[in-house]
């Protein structure tokens, strides 16, 4: 999760909870700067998926590599993060088949 401004709306707990509920086995890392996020994002591991929730940009980005195939997509979060995470989870499952 990229949060440059820090928690300003009091929603950090809800967003973190939603991310953990959507991917309970995943590790949640939080970044306050774009450079550290880019470094983390560019580290490739075979058969891995990275999901980046960028609060300031109101988007969820997916980058991954599964069985030698790279994929990625950006999803705008217009109103409801929970709904968008359901869409993102379906996309990841489709790519990992």
SVG drawing of the C-alpha trace seen along z (x, -y; Angstrom):
<svg xmlns="http://www.w3.org/2000/svg" viewBox="-18 -14 33 37">
<polyline fill="none" stroke="black" stroke-width="0.4" points="0.0,0.0 1.4,-3.4 0.3,-6.2 2.4,-9.3 0.2,-11.7 -0.3,-9.4 -3.6,-8.6 -5.8,-11.7 -9.3,-10.3 -9.1,-7.7 -9.6,-4.9 -6.3,-3.1 -7.7,-0.4 -10.5,0.3 -8.3,0.4 -5.8,2.7 -8.6,4.9 -10.0,5.2 -6.6,6.1 -6.1,8.8 -9.6,10.2 -9.1,10.4 -5.7,12.0 -5.3,13.5 -2.1,15.3 -0.3,12.3 2.2,10.1 1.1,6.4 3.9,3.9 3.2,0.2 5.3,-2.5 5.4,-6.2 7.6,-7.0 7.4,-6.3 11.1,-5.3 10.9,-2.5 7.7,-1.3 9.4,-1.2 12.3,0.7 10.0,3.3 7.8,3.4 10.8,4.1 12.1,7.0 10.9,10.0 10.3,13.5 9.0,16.4 5.3,17.1 4.5,14.1 1.9,11.3 2.2,7.9 -0.9,5.8 -0.3,2.1 -3.1,0.0 -2.1,-3.7 -4.5,-5.7 -3.3,-9.1 -3.8,-7.9 -7.1,-6.1 -6.0,-2.9 -4.9,0.6 -2.1,1.9 -1.3,5.5 2.0,6.8 2.9,10.4 4.6,13.3 3.0,16.8 4.5,19.8 6.8,17.6 4.0,15.2 4.1,11.6 0.9,9.6 -0.2,6.3 -3.2,4.1 -4.4,0.9 -7.8,0.7 -9.3,-2.7 -10.9,-2.9 -13.7,-5.3 -16.0,-4.8 -15.7,-1.4 -12.3,0.3 -14.0,3.5 -15.8,3.9 -12.6,3.2 -10.6,5.7 -13.1,8.4 -12.5,7.4 -8.8,7.5 -8.9,10.9 -10.8,12.3 -8.3,10.9 -5.4,12.4 -7.1,15.8 -7.7,15.7 -4.0,14.9 -2.8,17.6 -4.7,20.4"/>
</svg>
